[in-house]
């Protein structure tokens, strides 16, 4: 199986690389800096330098993967931003950093995968339950929440265009012990990624355009 992982220098993305490579799958993965690229190469992945928040860098992805086809593609790139409550306005710089990485990055990358997905491929974005509007009961991290709600919209639109060719889903990884999730998070990164890999493996055409928990259960938009 051929796998593409966008934003895999650490955390959830790097664990996806580690687990897929442990099963000898062919993995292509991206990172922003030399240290991240070295980690990917050390795991046996093909490494591509890519910063999804940079237009010129993102534009080079299509040529970097030219001719390749992938059975699984996961957009893992993302940042949290300020840990502010609703009605605490972010600065312009904070807004741009979060929205460019979490939303614009996906809107730059996903179109370049149109011709690189094998028939029946699985395309996922790492979203968050915090982006759900229907189930929302708190306002912490409201810029992050807004970005993940927007990312969900991007994924839903992609699922409409790619219907019949790929199965597209938004995945909530759980509250994971990573640099972003913090040491007090409930779920080890290895367990989260193992769940998401299993969920991806069992996706069918009827799942296209869904918002799913790491264990495959449905989340309301």
Secondary structure as UniProt FT lines:
FT   STRAND          2..6
FT   HELIX           11..22
FT   TURN            23..24
FT   STRAND          26..31
FT   HELIX           34..42
FT   TURN            43..44
FT   STRAND          46..49
FT   TURN            52..53
FT   HELIX           55..59
FT   HELIX           61..64
FT   TURN            65..67
FT   STRAND          70..75
FT   TURN            86..87
FT   HELIX           92..99
FT   HELIX           100..104
FT   HELIX           105..109
FT   HELIX           110..116
FT   STRAND          117..127
FT   HELIX           129..131
FT   TURN            134..135
FT   TURN            140..141
FT   HELIX           142..162
FT   TURN            163..165
FT   STRAND          166..172
FT   TURN            179..181
FT   TURN            183..184
FT   HELIX           189..201
FT   HELIX           205..207
FT   TURN            208..209
FT   STRAND          210..213
FT   TURN            214..215
//
